């Protein structure tokens, strides 16, 4: 089966967002950043509460006065967990948008030749063709969003397969996705 389509910079950004969720190195970096930012929020809560509390210190015992900044730091860190968790993906997205803002190489034409044992991936950029042969067994994981499937054949490399393609009929699109699922399910059974 031969499938032809174009990949836009938005498709590439969507792939990068998917990889930030699935990639091992991004999960490690996100966890480290989460711990550091949570500690900073906790310490900021303690510092701000210490600066504000001396005005009302005469109302509390000494032990309460010492524990209250810690309690405020914990509450502030707990309230900020969700934004802090999302910060890494947001920062990576901004970085990629900044890098791609002047990139004029998009869209890329892509041709997939799907065979029983492998996929030939041909990417056409600026009148230059690059062909990569990818065995079905080398696909490590699959991701997806509302628009595309992502077939990861290396840690940072993936084939972007659109879920809908104007050049394909609905039946051809269904056959393509059934073929992809068949090969990936067979691969999971063999592992």
CNS distance restraints for C-alpha pairs under 8 A (distance, minus, plus):
assign (resid   1 and name CA) (resid 112 and name CA) 7.93 0.50 0.50
assign (resid   1 and name CA) (resid 113 and name CA) 5.83 0.50 0.50
assign (resid   1 and name CA) (resid 114 and name CA) 5.15 0.50 0.50
assign (resid   1 and name CA) (resid 115 and name CA) 6.94 0.50 0.50
assign (resid   1 and name CA) (resid 176 and name CA) 7.99 0.50 0.50
assign (resid   2 and name CA) (resid 111 and name CA) 6.95 0.50 0.50
assign (resid   2 and name CA) (resid 112 and name CA) 5.59 0.50 0.50
assign (resid   2 and name CA) (resid 113 and name CA) 4.62 0.50 0.50
assign (resid   2 and name CA) (resid 114 and name CA) 6.27 0.50 0.50
assign (resid   3 and name CA) (resid 111 and name CA) 5.64 0.50 0.50
assign (resid   3 and name CA) (resid 112 and name CA) 5.05 0.50 0.50
assign (resid   3 and name CA) (resid 113 and name CA) 6.63 0.50 0.50
assign (resid   3 and name CA) (resid 114 and name CA) 7.98 0.50 0.50
assign (resid   3 and name CA) (resid 168 and name CA) 7.90 0.50 0.50
assign (resid   4 and name CA) (resid 109 and name CA) 7.39 0.50 0.50
assign (resid   4 and name CA) (resid 110 and name CA) 5.73 0.50 0.50
assign (resid   4 and name CA) (resid 111 and name CA) 4.52 0.50 0.50
assign (resid   4 and name CA) (resid 112 and name CA) 6.47 0.50 0.50
assign (resid   4 and name CA) (resid 167 and name CA) 7.42 0.50 0.50
assign (resid   5 and name CA) (resid 109 and name CA) 5.96 0.50 0.50
assign (resid   5 and name CA) (resid 110 and name CA) 5.39 0.50 0.50
assign (resid   5 and name CA) (resid 111 and name CA) 6.64 0.50 0.50
assign (resid   5 and name CA) (resid 165 and name CA) 6.91 0.50 0.50
assign (resid   5 and name CA) (resid 167 and name CA) 7.44 0.50 0.50
assign (resid   6 and name CA) (resid 107 and name CA) 6.10 0.50 0.50
assign (resid   6 and name CA) (resid 108 and name CA) 5.40 0.50 0.50
assign (resid   6 and name CA) (resid 109 and name CA) 4.45 0.50 0.50
assign (resid   6 and name CA) (resid 110 and name CA) 5.68 0.50 0.50
assign (resid   7 and name CA) (resid  11 and name CA) 5.90 0.50 0.50
assign (resid   7 and name CA) (resid  12 and name CA) 7.15 0.50 0.50
assign (resid   7 and name CA) (resid 106 and name CA) 7.45 0.50 0.50
assign (resid   7 and name CA) (resid 107 and name CA) 5.40 0.50 0.50
assign (resid   7 and name CA) (resid 108 and name CA) 5.17 0.50 0.50
assign (resid   7 and name CA) (resid 109 and name CA) 6.44 0.50 0.50
assign (resid   7 and name CA) (resid 110 and name CA) 7.04 0.50 0.50
assign (resid   7 and name CA) (resid 160 and name CA) 7.73 0.50 0.50
assign (resid   8 and name CA) (resid  12 and name CA) 6.49 0.50 0.50
assign (resid   8 and name CA) (resid 106 and name CA) 5.65 0.50 0.50
assign (resid   8 and name CA) (resid 107 and name CA) 4.42 0.50 0.50
assign (resid   8 and name CA) (resid 108 and name CA) 6.58 0.50 0.50
assign (resid   9 and name CA) (resid  13 and name CA) 6.15 0.50 0.50
assign (resid   9 and name CA) (resid 100 and name CA) 7.76 0.50 0.50
assign (resid   9 and name CA) (resid 106 and name CA) 5.93 0.50 0.50
assign (resid   9 and name CA) (resid 107 and name CA) 6.58 0.50 0.50
assign (resid  10 and name CA) (resid  14 and name CA) 6.13 0.50 0.50
assign (resid  11 and name CA) (resid  15 and name CA) 6.24 0.50 0.50
assign (resid  11 and name CA) (resid 148 and name CA) 7.80 0.50 0.50
assign (resid  11 and name CA) (resid 160 and name CA) 7.76 0.50 0.50
assign (resid  12 and name CA) (resid  16 and name CA) 6.30 0.50 0.50
assign (resid  13 and name CA) (resid  17 and name CA) 6.24 0.50 0.50
assign (resid  13 and name CA) (resid  93 and name CA) 7.64 0.50 0.50
assign (resid  13 and name CA) (resid  96 and name CA) 7.42 0.50 0.50
assign (resid  13 and name CA) (resid  97 and name CA) 7.91 0.50 0.50
assign (resid  14 and name CA) (resid  18 and name CA) 6.22 0.50 0.50
assign (resid  15 and name CA) (resid  19 and name CA) 6.11 0.50 0.50
assign (resid  15 and name CA) (resid 150 and name CA) 6.95 0.50 0.50
assign (resid  15 and name CA) (resid 160 and name CA) 7.44 0.50 0.50
assign (resid  16 and name CA) (resid  20 and name CA) 6.12 0.50 0.50
assign (resid  16 and name CA) (resid  93 and name CA) 7.96 0.50 0.50
assign (resid  17 and name CA) (resid  21 and name CA) 6.62 0.50 0.50
assign (resid  17 and name CA) (resid  89 and name CA) 7.22 0.50 0.50
assign (resid  17 and name CA) (resid  93 and name CA) 7.11 0.50 0.50
assign (resid  18 and name CA) (resid  22 and name CA) 6.32 0.50 0.50
assign (resid  18 and name CA) (resid 143 and name CA) 6.75 0.50 0.50
assign (resid  18 and name CA) (resid 144 and name CA) 7.46 0.50 0.50
assign (resid  18 and name CA) (resid 145 and name CA) 7.92 0.50 0.50
assign (resid  19 and name CA) (resid  23 and name CA) 5.12 0.50 0.50
assign (resid  19 and name CA) (resid  26 and name CA) 7.82 0.50 0.50
assign (resid  19 and name CA) (resid 156 and name CA) 7.51 0.50 0.50
assign (resid  20 and name CA) (resid  26 and name CA) 5.41 0.50 0.50
assign (resid  20 and name CA) (resid  27 and name CA) 7.21 0.50 0.50
assign (resid  20 and name CA) (resid  89 and name CA) 6.57 0.50 0.50
assign (resid  21 and name CA) (resid  26 and name CA) 7.24 0.50 0.50
assign (resid  21 and name CA) (resid  27 and name CA) 6.99 0.50 0.50
assign (resid  22 and name CA) (resid  26 and name CA) 7.61 0.50 0.50
assign (resid  22 and name CA) (resid  27 and name CA) 7.29 0.50 0.50
assign (resid  23 and name CA) (resid  27 and name CA) 6.30 0.50 0.50
assign (resid  23 and name CA) (resid 155 and name CA) 7.03 0.50 0.50
assign (resid  23 and name CA) (resid 156 and name CA) 7.61 0.50 0.50
assign (resid  24 and name CA) (resid  28 and name CA) 6.33 0.50 0.50
assign (resid  25 and name CA) (resid  29 and name CA) 6.20 0.50 0.50
assign (resid  26 and name CA) (resid  30 and name CA) 5.85 0.50 0.50
assign (resid  27 and name CA) (resid  31 and name CA) 6.09 0.50 0.50
assign (resid  28 and name CA) (resid  32 and name CA) 6.28 0.50 0.50
assign (resid  29 and name CA) (resid  33 and name CA) 6.12 0.50 0.50
assign (resid  30 and name CA) (resid  34 and name CA) 5.96 0.50 0.50
assign (resid  30 and name CA) (resid  85 and name CA) 7.60 0.50 0.50
assign (resid  30 and name CA) (resid  88 and name CA) 5.65 0.50 0.50
assign (resid  30 and name CA) (resid  89 and name CA) 7.90 0.50 0.50
assign (resid  31 and name CA) (resid  35 and name CA) 6.27 0.50 0.50
assign (resid  32 and name CA) (resid  36 and name CA) 6.27 0.50 0.50
assign (resid  33 and name CA) (resid  37 and name CA) 5.97 0.50 0.50
assign (resid  33 and name CA) (resid  88 and name CA) 7.15 0.50 0.50
assign (resid  34 and name CA) (resid  38 and name CA) 5.94 0.50 0.50
assign (resid  34 and name CA) (resid  84 and name CA) 6.13 0.50 0.50
assign (resid  34 and name CA) (resid  85 and name CA) 5.95 0.50 0.50
assign (resid  34 and name CA) (resid  88 and name CA) 7.95 0.50 0.50
assign (resid  35 and name CA) (resid  39 and name CA) 6.10 0.50 0.50
assign (resid  36 and name CA) (resid  40 and name CA) 6.20 0.50 0.50
assign (resid  37 and name CA) (resid  41 and name CA) 6.13 0.50 0.50
assign (resid  37 and name CA) (resid  84 and name CA) 6.67 0.50 0.50
assign (resid  38 and name CA) (resid  42 and name CA) 6.09 0.50 0.50
assign (resid  38 and name CA) (resid  77 and name CA) 5.83 0.50 0.50
assign (resid  38 and name CA) (resid  80 and name CA) 7.68 0.50 0.50
assign (resid  38 and name CA) (resid  81 and name CA) 7.17 0.50 0.50
assign (resid  38 and name CA) (resid  84 and name CA) 7.05 0.50 0.50
assign (resid  39 and name CA) (resid  43 and name CA) 6.09 0.50 0.50
assign (resid  39 and name CA) (resid  77 and name CA) 7.71 0.50 0.50
assign (resid  40 and name CA) (resid  44 and name CA) 5.95 0.50 0.50
assign (resid  41 and name CA) (resid  45 and name CA) 6.13 0.50 0.50
assign (resid  41 and name CA) (resid  73 and name CA) 7.21 0.50 0.50
assign (resid  41 and name CA) (resid  76 and name CA) 6.85 0.50 0.50
assign (resid  41 and name CA) (resid  77 and name CA) 5.55 0.50 0.50
assign (resid  41 and name CA) (resid  80 and name CA) 7.71 0.50 0.50
assign (resid  42 and name CA) (resid  46 and name CA) 6.42 0.50 0.50
assign (resid  42 and name CA) (resid  73 and name CA) 4.36 0.50 0.50
assign (resid  42 and name CA) (resid  74 and name CA) 5.92 0.50 0.50
assign (resid  42 and name CA) (resid  76 and name CA) 6.49 0.50 0.50
assign (resid  42 and name CA) (resid  77 and name CA) 5.15 0.50 0.50
assign (resid  43 and name CA) (resid  47 and name CA) 6.16 0.50 0.50
assign (resid  43 and name CA) (resid  73 and name CA) 6.33 0.50 0.50
assign (resid  44 and name CA) (resid  48 and name CA) 6.01 0.50 0.50
assign (resid  44 and name CA) (resid  73 and name CA) 7.06 0.50 0.50
assign (resid  45 and name CA) (resid  49 and name CA) 6.02 0.50 0.50
assign (resid  45 and name CA) (resid  69 and name CA) 7.05 0.50 0.50
assign (resid  45 and name CA) (resid  70 and name CA) 7.84 0.50 0.50
assign (resid  45 and name CA) (resid  72 and name CA) 5.98 0.50 0.50
assign (resid  45 and name CA) (resid  73 and name CA) 4.13 0.50 0.50
assign (resid  45 and name CA) (resid  74 and name CA) 7.74 0.50 0.50
assign (resid  45 and name CA) (resid  76 and name CA) 6.18 0.50 0.50
assign (resid  45 and name CA) (resid  77 and name CA) 7.82 0.50 0.50
assign (resid  46 and name CA) (resid  50 and name CA) 6.12 0.50 0.50
assign (resid  46 and name CA) (resid  69 and name CA) 4.66 0.50 0.50
assign (resid  46 and name CA) (resid  70 and name CA) 5.73 0.50 0.50
assign (resid  46 and name CA) (resid  72 and name CA) 6.52 0.50 0.50
assign (resid  46 and name CA) (resid  73 and name CA) 4.94 0.50 0.50
assign (resid  47 and name CA) (resid  51 and name CA) 6.28 0.50 0.50
assign (resid  47 and name CA) (resid  69 and name CA) 7.52 0.50 0.50
assign (resid  48 and name CA) (resid  52 and name CA) 6.22 0.50 0.50
assign (resid  49 and name CA) (resid  53 and name CA) 5.68 0.50 0.50
assign (resid  49 and name CA) (resid  68 and name CA) 7.92 0.50 0.50
assign (resid  49 and name CA) (resid  69 and name CA) 5.29 0.50 0.50
assign (resid  49 and name CA) (resid  72 and name CA) 6.96 0.50 0.50
assign (resid  50 and name CA) (resid  54 and name CA) 6.87 0.50 0.50
assign (resid  50 and name CA) (resid  69 and name CA) 6.12 0.50 0.50
assign (resid  53 and name CA) (resid  57 and name CA) 6.06 0.50 0.50
assign (resid  53 and name CA) (resid  65 and name CA) 7.96 0.50 0.50
assign (resid  56 and name CA) (resid  60 and name CA) 7.79 0.50 0.50
assign (resid  57 and name CA) (resid  61 and name CA) 7.99 0.50 0.50
assign (resid  57 and name CA) (resid  65 and name CA) 6.68 0.50 0.50
assign (resid  60 and name CA) (resid  64 and name CA) 6.08 0.50 0.50
assign (resid  60 and name CA) (resid  65 and name CA) 6.07 0.50 0.50
assign (resid  61 and name CA) (resid  65 and name CA) 6.16 0.50 0.50
assign (resid  62 and name CA) (resid  66 and name CA) 6.37 0.50 0.50
assign (resid  63 and name CA) (resid  67 and name CA) 6.25 0.50 0.50
assign (resid  64 and name CA) (resid  68 and name CA) 5.83 0.50 0.50
assign (resid  65 and name CA) (resid  69 and name CA) 7.53 0.50 0.50
assign (resid  66 and name CA) (resid  70 and name CA) 7.59 0.50 0.50
assign (resid  67 and name CA) (resid  71 and name CA) 6.23 0.50 0.50
assign (resid  68 and name CA) (resid  72 and name CA) 6.11 0.50 0.50
assign (resid  69 and name CA) (resid  73 and name CA) 6.07 0.50 0.50
assign (resid  70 and name CA) (resid  74 and name CA) 6.22 0.50 0.50
assign (resid  71 and name CA) (resid  75 and name CA) 6.23 0.50 0.50
assign (resid  72 and name CA) (resid  76 and name CA) 6.10 0.50 0.50
assign (resid  73 and name CA) (resid  77 and name CA) 6.11 0.50 0.50
assign (resid  74 and name CA) (resid  78 and name CA) 6.10 0.50 0.50
assign (resid  75 and name CA) (resid  79 and name CA) 6.18 0.50 0.50
assign (resid  76 and name CA) (resid  80 and name CA) 6.26 0.50 0.50
assign (resid  77 and name CA) (resid  81 and name CA) 6.27 0.50 0.50
assign (resid  80 and name CA) (resid  84 and name CA) 6.02 0.50 0.50
assign (resid  81 and name CA) (resid  85 and name CA) 6.08 0.50 0.50
assign (resid  82 and name CA) (resid  86 and name CA) 6.42 0.50 0.50
assign (resid  83 and name CA) (resid  87 and name CA) 6.11 0.50 0.50
assign (resid  84 and name CA) (resid  88 and name CA) 7.72 0.50 0.50
assign (resid  86 and name CA) (resid  90 and name CA) 6.30 0.50 0.50
assign (resid  87 and name CA) (resid  91 and name CA) 6.03 0.50 0.50
assign (resid  88 and name CA) (resid  92 and name CA) 6.20 0.50 0.50
assign (resid  89 and name CA) (resid  93 and name CA) 6.08 0.50 0.50
assign (resid  90 and name CA) (resid  94 and name CA) 6.27 0.50 0.50
assign (resid  91 and name CA) (resid  95 and name CA) 6.18 0.50 0.50
assign (resid  92 and name CA) (resid  96 and name CA) 6.22 0.50 0.50
assign (resid  93 and name CA) (resid  97 and name CA) 6.18 0.50 0.50
assign (resid  94 and name CA) (resid  98 and name CA) 6.11 0.50 0.50
assign (resid  95 and name CA) (resid  99 and name CA) 6.27 0.50 0.50
assign (resid  96 and name CA) (resid 100 and name CA) 6.07 0.50 0.50
assign (resid  97 and name CA) (resid 101 and name CA) 5.79 0.50 0.50
assign (resid  99 and name CA) (resid 103 and name CA) 7.70 0.50 0.50
assign (resid 105 and name CA) (resid 125 and name CA) 6.91 0.50 0.50
assign (resid 105 and name CA) (resid 126 and name CA) 6.94 0.50 0.50
assign (resid 108 and name CA) (resid 123 and name CA) 6.71 0.50 0.50
assign (resid 108 and name CA) (resid 124 and name CA) 5.93 0.50 0.50
assign (resid 108 and name CA) (resid 125 and name CA) 5.60 0.50 0.50
assign (resid 109 and name CA) (resid 123 and name CA) 5.90 0.50 0.50
assign (resid 109 and name CA) (resid 124 and name CA) 5.10 0.50 0.50
assign (resid 109 and name CA) (resid 125 and name CA) 7.00 0.50 0.50
assign (resid 110 and name CA) (resid 121 and name CA) 7.20 0.50 0.50
assign (resid 110 and name CA) (resid 122 and name CA) 5.66 0.50 0.50
assign (resid 110 and name CA) (resid 123 and name CA) 4.68 0.50 0.50
assign (resid 110 and name CA) (resid 124 and name CA) 6.27 0.50 0.50
assign (resid 111 and name CA) (resid 120 and name CA) 7.94 0.50 0.50
assign (resid 111 and name CA) (resid 121 and name CA) 6.11 0.50 0.50
assign (resid 111 and name CA) (resid 122 and name CA) 5.08 0.50 0.50
assign (resid 111 and name CA) (resid 123 and name CA) 6.61 0.50 0.50
assign (resid 112 and name CA) (resid 119 and name CA) 6.60 0.50 0.50
assign (resid 112 and name CA) (resid 120 and name CA) 5.68 0.50 0.50
assign (resid 112 and name CA) (resid 121 and name CA) 4.95 0.50 0.50
assign (resid 112 and name CA) (resid 122 and name CA) 6.40 0.50 0.50
assign (resid 113 and name CA) (resid 119 and name CA) 5.66 0.50 0.50
assign (resid 113 and name CA) (resid 120 and name CA) 4.96 0.50 0.50
assign (resid 113 and name CA) (resid 121 and name CA) 6.74 0.50 0.50
assign (resid 114 and name CA) (resid 118 and name CA) 6.56 0.50 0.50
assign (resid 114 and name CA) (resid 119 and name CA) 4.65 0.50 0.50
assign (resid 114 and name CA) (resid 120 and name CA) 6.54 0.50 0.50
assign (resid 115 and name CA) (resid 119 and name CA) 5.79 0.50 0.50
assign (resid 115 and name CA) (resid 120 and name CA) 7.96 0.50 0.50
assign (resid 117 and name CA) (resid 135 and name CA) 5.95 0.50 0.50
assign (resid 117 and name CA) (resid 136 and name CA) 5.92 0.50 0.50
assign (resid 118 and name CA) (resid 133 and name CA) 6.66 0.50 0.50
assign (resid 118 and name CA) (resid 134 and name CA) 5.39 0.50 0.50
assign (resid 118 and name CA) (resid 135 and name CA) 4.00 0.50 0.50
assign (resid 118 and name CA) (resid 136 and name CA) 5.21 0.50 0.50
assign (resid 119 and name CA) (resid 133 and name CA) 5.76 0.50 0.50
assign (resid 119 and name CA) (resid 134 and name CA) 5.11 0.50 0.50
assign (resid 119 and name CA) (resid 135 and name CA) 6.23 0.50 0.50
assign (resid 119 and name CA) (resid 136 and name CA) 7.09 0.50 0.50
assign (resid 120 and name CA) (resid 131 and name CA) 6.57 0.50 0.50
assign (resid 120 and name CA) (resid 132 and name CA) 5.73 0.50 0.50
assign (resid 120 and name CA) (resid 133 and name CA) 4.52 0.50 0.50
assign (resid 120 and name CA) (resid 134 and name CA) 6.29 0.50 0.50
assign (resid 121 and name CA) (resid 130 and name CA) 7.96 0.50 0.50
assign (resid 121 and name CA) (resid 131 and name CA) 5.43 0.50 0.50
assign (resid 121 and name CA) (resid 132 and name CA) 5.10 0.50 0.50
assign (resid 121 and name CA) (resid 133 and name CA) 6.22 0.50 0.50
assign (resid 121 and name CA) (resid 134 and name CA) 7.38 0.50 0.50
assign (resid 121 and name CA) (resid 159 and name CA) 7.77 0.50 0.50
assign (resid 122 and name CA) (resid 129 and name CA) 6.48 0.50 0.50
assign (resid 122 and name CA) (resid 130 and name CA) 5.45 0.50 0.50
assign (resid 122 and name CA) (resid 131 and name CA) 4.22 0.50 0.50
assign (resid 122 and name CA) (resid 132 and name CA) 6.44 0.50 0.50
assign (resid 123 and name CA) (resid 129 and name CA) 5.69 0.50 0.50
assign (resid 123 and name CA) (resid 130 and name CA) 5.25 0.50 0.50
assign (resid 123 and name CA) (resid 131 and name CA) 6.47 0.50 0.50
assign (resid 124 and name CA) (resid 128 and name CA) 5.51 0.50 0.50
assign (resid 124 and name CA) (resid 129 and name CA) 4.51 0.50 0.50
assign (resid 124 and name CA) (resid 130 and name CA) 6.49 0.50 0.50
assign (resid 125 and name CA) (resid 129 and name CA) 6.49 0.50 0.50
assign (resid 134 and name CA) (resid 138 and name CA) 6.73 0.50 0.50
assign (resid 134 and name CA) (resid 139 and name CA) 7.85 0.50 0.50
assign (resid 134 and name CA) (resid 153 and name CA) 7.23 0.50 0.50
assign (resid 135 and name CA) (resid 139 and name CA) 7.27 0.50 0.50
assign (resid 136 and name CA) (resid 183 and name CA) 6.68 0.50 0.50
assign (resid 136 and name CA) (resid 184 and name CA) 7.35 0.50 0.50
assign (resid 136 and name CA) (resid 187 and name CA) 7.52 0.50 0.50
assign (resid 137 and name CA) (resid 187 and name CA) 6.18 0.50 0.50
assign (resid 138 and name CA) (resid 153 and name CA) 5.41 0.50 0.50
assign (resid 138 and name CA) (resid 154 and name CA) 7.69 0.50 0.50
assign (resid 139 and name CA) (resid 151 and name CA) 6.27 0.50 0.50
assign (resid 139 and name CA) (resid 152 and name CA) 5.48 0.50 0.50
assign (resid 139 and name CA) (resid 153 and name CA) 4.14 0.50 0.50
assign (resid 139 and name CA) (resid 154 and name CA) 7.33 0.50 0.50
assign (resid 139 and name CA) (resid 184 and name CA) 7.81 0.50 0.50
assign (resid 140 and name CA) (resid 151 and name CA) 7.70 0.50 0.50
assign (resid 140 and name CA) (resid 152 and name CA) 5.69 0.50 0.50
assign (resid 140 and name CA) (resid 153 and name CA) 5.56 0.50 0.50
assign (resid 140 and name CA) (resid 154 and name CA) 7.01 0.50 0.50
assign (resid 141 and name CA) (resid 151 and name CA) 6.29 0.50 0.50
assign (resid 141 and name CA) (resid 152 and name CA) 5.37 0.50 0.50
assign (resid 141 and name CA) (resid 153 and name CA) 7.44 0.50 0.50
assign (resid 142 and name CA) (resid 149 and name CA) 7.09 0.50 0.50
assign (resid 142 and name CA) (resid 150 and name CA) 5.48 0.50 0.50
assign (resid 142 and name CA) (resid 151 and name CA) 4.76 0.50 0.50
assign (resid 142 and name CA) (resid 152 and name CA) 6.02 0.50 0.50
assign (resid 143 and name CA) (resid 149 and name CA) 5.87 0.50 0.50
assign (resid 143 and name CA) (resid 150 and name CA) 4.84 0.50 0.50
assign (resid 143 and name CA) (resid 151 and name CA) 6.67 0.50 0.50
assign (resid 143 and name CA) (resid 152 and name CA) 7.89 0.50 0.50
assign (resid 144 and name CA) (resid 148 and name CA) 5.65 0.50 0.50
assign (resid 144 and name CA) (resid 149 and name CA) 4.35 0.50 0.50
assign (resid 144 and name CA) (resid 150 and name CA) 5.70 0.50 0.50
assign (resid 145 and name CA) (resid 149 and name CA) 6.72 0.50 0.50
assign (resid 146 and name CA) (resid 163 and name CA) 7.89 0.50 0.50
assign (resid 147 and name CA) (resid 162 and name CA) 6.10 0.50 0.50
assign (resid 147 and name CA) (resid 163 and name CA) 5.65 0.50 0.50
assign (resid 147 and name CA) (resid 164 and name CA) 7.30 0.50 0.50
assign (resid 148 and name CA) (resid 160 and name CA) 6.41 0.50 0.50
assign (resid 148 and name CA) (resid 161 and name CA) 5.53 0.50 0.50
assign (resid 148 and name CA) (resid 162 and name CA) 4.31 0.50 0.50
assign (resid 148 and name CA) (resid 163 and name CA) 5.11 0.50 0.50
assign (resid 149 and name CA) (resid 159 and name CA) 7.98 0.50 0.50
assign (resid 149 and name CA) (resid 160 and name CA) 5.88 0.50 0.50
assign (resid 149 and name CA) (resid 161 and name CA) 5.03 0.50 0.50
assign (resid 149 and name CA) (resid 162 and name CA) 6.18 0.50 0.50
assign (resid 149 and name CA) (resid 163 and name CA) 6.61 0.50 0.50
assign (resid 150 and name CA) (resid 158 and name CA) 5.86 0.50 0.50
assign (resid 150 and name CA) (resid 159 and name CA) 5.63 0.50 0.50
assign (resid 150 and name CA) (resid 160 and name CA) 4.88 0.50 0.50
assign (resid 150 and name CA) (resid 161 and name CA) 6.33 0.50 0.50
assign (resid 151 and name CA) (resid 158 and name CA) 5.05 0.50 0.50
assign (resid 151 and name CA) (resid 159 and name CA) 4.99 0.50 0.50
assign (resid 151 and name CA) (resid 160 and name CA) 6.64 0.50 0.50
assign (resid 151 and name CA) (resid 161 and name CA) 7.74 0.50 0.50
assign (resid 152 and name CA) (resid 156 and name CA) 7.32 0.50 0.50
assign (resid 152 and name CA) (resid 157 and name CA) 5.76 0.50 0.50
assign (resid 152 and name CA) (resid 158 and name CA) 4.03 0.50 0.50
assign (resid 152 and name CA) (resid 159 and name CA) 6.47 0.50 0.50
assign (resid 153 and name CA) (resid 157 and name CA) 6.06 0.50 0.50
assign (resid 153 and name CA) (resid 158 and name CA) 5.69 0.50 0.50
assign (resid 153 and name CA) (resid 159 and name CA) 7.62 0.50 0.50
assign (resid 154 and name CA) (resid 158 and name CA) 6.85 0.50 0.50
assign (resid 163 and name CA) (resid 173 and name CA) 7.27 0.50 0.50
assign (resid 163 and name CA) (resid 177 and name CA) 7.72 0.50 0.50
assign (resid 164 and name CA) (resid 168 and name CA) 7.79 0.50 0.50
assign (resid 164 and name CA) (resid 170 and name CA) 7.92 0.50 0.50
assign (resid 164 and name CA) (resid 173 and name CA) 6.61 0.50 0.50
assign (resid 165 and name CA) (resid 169 and name CA) 7.86 0.50 0.50
assign (resid 165 and name CA) (resid 173 and name CA) 7.26 0.50 0.50
assign (resid 168 and name CA) (resid 172 and name CA) 5.84 0.50 0.50
assign (resid 168 and name CA) (resid 173 and name CA) 6.11 0.50 0.50
assign (resid 169 and name CA) (resid 173 and name CA) 6.21 0.50 0.50
assign (resid 170 and name CA) (resid 174 and name CA) 6.16 0.50 0.50
assign (resid 171 and name CA) (resid 175 and name CA) 6.12 0.50 0.50
assign (resid 172 and name CA) (resid 176 and name CA) 6.14 0.50 0.50
assign (resid 173 and name CA) (resid 177 and name CA) 6.33 0.50 0.50
assign (resid 174 and name CA) (resid 178 and name CA) 6.02 0.50 0.50
assign (resid 175 and name CA) (resid 179 and name CA) 6.01 0.50 0.50
assign (resid 176 and name CA) (resid 180 and name CA) 6.23 0.50 0.50
assign (resid 177 and name CA) (resid 181 and name CA) 6.07 0.50 0.50
assign (resid 178 and name CA) (resid 182 and name CA) 5.92 0.50 0.50
assign (resid 179 and name CA) (resid 183 and name CA) 6.25 0.50 0.50
assign (resid 180 and name CA) (resid 184 and name CA) 6.14 0.50 0.50
assign (resid 181 and name CA) (resid 185 and name CA) 5.83 0.50 0.50
assign (resid 182 and name CA) (resid 186 and name CA) 6.12 0.50 0.50
assign (resid 183 and name CA) (resid 187 and name CA) 6.12 0.50 0.50
assign (resid 184 and name CA) (resid 188 and name CA) 6.24 0.50 0.50
assign (resid 185 and name CA) (resid 189 and name CA) 6.26 0.50 0.50
assign (resid 186 and name CA) (resid 190 and name CA) 6.35 0.50 0.50
assign (resid 187 and name CA) (resid 191 and name CA) 6.58 0.50 0.50
